[in-house]
Amino acid sequence: MTLNDLRITTATSASRRTGWCFLLVCLVLVSGVAAQEPTFMEAGTHPGARQWYGRAFWRSATWADGAADDTAEFALAYGLTARRALLAKTTLDKGGPEVASLRLRQRIWQRDTGPIDTWRASLQVGGEWFDGRDPGGRAGVVSTTIRGRHGFNAQVDWRGAAPSAYRFEANVSHLYRIYPARYHAGTVGAWYTMVESLNVFDRDGNRVSDAALGLLYEARRWAAEASVYLQEPEEGVRRDQTRLAVGGRYLF
């Protein structure tokens, strides 16, 4: 159904006007602000054609490391077409750039099954540079599924320039909309809980697994987030392996 169809339908039935307003709100929340994207891993969403999407967040050092290891991450995405986007990202510490990447993301799958229910998957490929190392390639696939109040993300990446033997990533996350329980015409934003499982592997299958727990507020064109990063929580949650991240996002 096109937007023009919506206008015709709502004009002919005043009793259904509120329902269509609800539908439009939901569509904005899904397609704007990279809907239901978790803090640390990526999601299978990107801005629409000729739209800019910016993101910044600060991550604390582990409690034992001191403020010298705080980092800030900045990301910028531009929608080349409705299904293709260019992504740039950099992480800075007090010494300057720590890592930078430039990638092209191409959506290969999209199935919308309701006003807010969707499944989207994209391939991404590009280059990455770590401080003190030669540039290397990066490639992967990322997926986002939204079903009612639940959002699921999955990401698999290969990183050729990684500074350690752990060059493969496999991440998953779950977001749950805690408020509102249902969208209505006056809805301007929504609150989500976030749970992330963040895993890196080397060529021999050895794995390091971290986790993150967070809270996300997502409005129509902007979002704010806070998350706690837990390093190897299966060994026990300790202050010296815990980091805090806070950030914001905006759709231009």
C-alpha positions as a printed Julia matrix, in Angstrom:
252×3 Matrix{Float64}:
   0.0     0.0    0.0
   1.34    3.41  -0.95
   1.18    6.57   1.12
  -1.37    7.89  -1.39
  -3.54    4.85  -0.71
  -3.36    5.65   3.0
  -4.49    9.23   2.37
  -7.48    8.04   0.3
  -8.49    5.43   2.86
  -8.29    7.76   5.86
 -10.22   10.45   3.98
 -13.12    8.06   3.35
 -13.36    6.68   6.87
 -12.89    8.99   9.84
 -13.29    6.11  12.27
 -10.12    4.49  10.86
  -7.99    7.67  10.95
  -6.44    6.84  14.32
  -5.49    3.38  13.14
  -3.64    4.72  10.1
  -1.87    7.32  12.25
  -0.7     4.43  14.43
   0.57    2.61  11.34
   2.56    5.62  10.15
   4.11    6.07  13.59
   5.2     2.44  13.58
   6.73    2.74  10.12
   8.72    5.78  11.22
   9.99    3.98  14.29
  11.1     1.0   12.22
  12.77    2.83   9.33
  14.15    5.91  11.13
  17.09    5.93  13.59
  18.29    2.43  12.57
  15.5     0.78  14.55
  16.39   -1.51  17.45
  20.13   -1.37  16.9
  22.04   -2.51  20.03
  24.99   -0.63  21.49
  28.01   -2.75  20.61
  27.1    -5.05  17.73
  25.55   -3.98  14.43
  22.04   -4.38  13.06
  20.7    -5.13   9.58
  19.29   -1.62   9.14
  20.62    1.55   7.51
  19.27    4.99   6.55
  17.03    5.44   3.53
  18.1     6.9    0.2
  19.9    10.26   0.56
  19.61   10.2    4.36
  22.44   10.63   6.88
  22.64    8.74  10.16
  25.1     9.74  12.85
  26.02    8.01  16.07
  28.43    8.69  18.93
  29.09    6.96  22.22
  31.63    7.02  25.02
  32.91    3.85  26.68
  34.67    3.93  30.03
  37.85    2.08  30.85
  37.55   -1.0   33.02
  37.51    0.05  36.66
  41.09   -1.17  37.17
  42.56    0.57  34.12
  41.8     4.2   34.95
  40.5     7.04  32.76
  43.45    6.84  30.34
  41.73    3.94  28.56
  38.37    5.65  27.97
  37.33    5.55  24.31
  34.84    7.39  22.1
  33.26    5.93  18.98
  31.8     7.93  16.09
  29.84    6.45  13.16
  28.31    8.02  10.08
  26.15    6.29   7.47
  24.74    7.59   4.2
  21.96    5.93   2.22
  23.11    5.68  -1.38
  19.84    3.98  -2.35
  16.97    2.38  -0.46
  18.99   -0.86  -0.24
  22.6     0.35  -0.18
  24.54    2.49   2.3
  28.09    3.65   2.98
  29.32    3.37   6.58
  32.31    5.04   8.22
  33.37    4.47  11.82
  36.27    5.42  14.06
  37.22    4.77  17.68
  39.38    7.3   19.52
  41.31    7.19  22.76
  43.42    9.93  24.33
  46.28    9.06  21.99
  44.18    9.56  18.85
  42.51    7.15  16.4
  42.57    3.55  17.6
  40.62    1.93  14.75
  38.79    3.17  11.64
  36.71    1.44   9.01
  34.87    2.21   5.77
  32.33   -0.29   4.43
  29.58   -0.68   1.86
  26.38   -2.35   3.08
  23.96   -3.95   0.62
  20.56   -5.26   1.7
  19.99   -8.72   0.25
  16.75   -9.64   2.0
  13.7    -7.79   3.28
  10.4    -9.28   4.3
   7.84   -7.05   6.02
   5.06   -9.09   7.62
   3.2    -6.35   9.45
   3.22   -2.65  10.36
   6.3    -3.15  12.57
   7.23   -6.79  11.95
  10.14   -7.2    9.55
  13.17   -9.31   8.7
  16.12   -7.6    7.0
  19.58   -8.9    6.14
  22.58   -7.18   4.53
  26.05   -7.99   3.3
  28.84   -5.57   4.16
  32.39   -5.34   2.81
  35.19   -2.82   3.11
  38.48   -1.98   4.8
  39.66   -1.44   8.36
  42.74    0.04   9.99
  44.09   -0.47  13.51
  46.67    1.77  15.14
  50.16    0.54  14.27
  48.99   -2.01  11.69
  48.55   -2.08   7.93
  44.96   -1.76   6.62
  43.06   -4.98   6.05
  39.74   -6.17   4.69
  36.52   -6.65   6.58
  33.42   -8.52   5.4
  30.32   -9.99   6.94
  26.56  -10.36   7.09
  24.13   -8.8    9.54
  20.44   -9.42  10.16
  17.59   -7.79  12.11
  14.21   -9.34  12.9
  11.37   -7.5   14.67
   8.37   -9.44  15.93
   5.93   -7.45  18.03
   7.76   -6.23  21.13
  10.86   -8.35  20.4
  13.87   -7.5   18.25
  16.64   -9.94  17.32
  19.99   -9.13  15.69
  22.73  -11.42  14.38
  26.14  -10.51  12.96
  29.02  -12.57  11.54
  32.21  -10.75  10.51
  35.74  -11.48   9.32
  38.34   -8.82  10.19
  41.62   -9.1    8.29
  43.47   -6.35  10.17
  42.57   -7.43  13.71
  45.46   -6.87  16.14
  45.19  -10.38  17.59
  44.57  -13.91  16.39
  40.83  -13.44  16.97
  39.66  -12.44  13.49
  36.09  -13.76  13.42
  33.06  -12.3   15.18
  29.69  -13.92  15.86
  27.31  -11.7   17.81
  23.64  -11.93  18.72
  21.3    -9.67  20.67
  17.73   -9.41  21.9
  15.81   -6.17  22.46
  12.46   -6.02  24.22
  10.08   -3.05  24.1
   9.1    -2.41  27.7
   7.05    0.72  26.92
   4.63    1.27  25.32
   2.99   -2.12  25.23
   1.08   -0.97  22.13
   1.68    1.92  19.75
  -0.99    4.58  19.28
  -1.33    7.81  17.33
   0.36    9.86  20.07
   3.41    7.61  20.46
   6.64    9.61  20.08
   9.17    7.03  21.3
   9.73    3.67  22.94
  11.92    2.14  25.67
  13.83   -1.13  25.13
  16.0    -3.42  27.18
  19.1    -4.79  25.38
  21.02   -8.02  25.91
  24.07   -8.75  23.73
  26.33  -11.78  23.37
  29.65  -10.71  21.78
  32.03  -13.44  20.63
  35.37  -13.48  18.81
  37.1   -16.59  17.42
  40.53  -17.43  16.08
  41.28  -19.82  13.23
  41.57  -22.74  15.65
  38.12  -22.14  17.11
  39.27  -20.61  20.4
  36.7   -18.14  21.67
  36.44  -15.1   23.9
  32.86  -14.25  24.9
  31.67  -10.98  26.41
  28.17   -9.7   27.17
  26.36   -6.38  27.49
  23.16   -5.28  29.22
  21.55   -1.96  28.38
  18.61    0.38  28.01
  17.59    2.18  24.8
  15.16    5.02  24.19
  14.21    5.37  20.54
  12.27    8.35  19.19
  11.31    9.05  15.58
  14.6    10.69  14.54
  16.93   10.2   17.5
  17.85    7.69  20.18
  19.75    7.56  23.48
  21.38    4.52  25.05
  23.26    3.28  28.1
  24.86   -0.14  28.43
  27.15   -2.09  30.75
  29.84   -4.19  29.02
  30.9    -7.37  30.86
  34.17   -9.04  29.84
  34.01  -12.85  29.94
  31.11  -12.98  32.44
  31.22  -16.78  32.57
  34.3   -16.35  34.76
  32.33  -14.14  37.15
  31.29  -10.5   36.99
  34.11   -8.35  38.39
  34.59   -4.6   38.66
  37.92   -4.77  36.83
  36.21   -6.3   33.77
  33.19   -4.01  33.58
  32.75   -0.97  31.32
  29.99    1.6   30.91
  28.86    3.04  27.57
  26.48    5.94  26.92
  25.62    7.44  23.57
  23.19    8.98  21.13
  22.03    8.61  17.52
  20.39   10.95  15.06
  18.8    10.59  11.62
  19.41   13.68   9.47
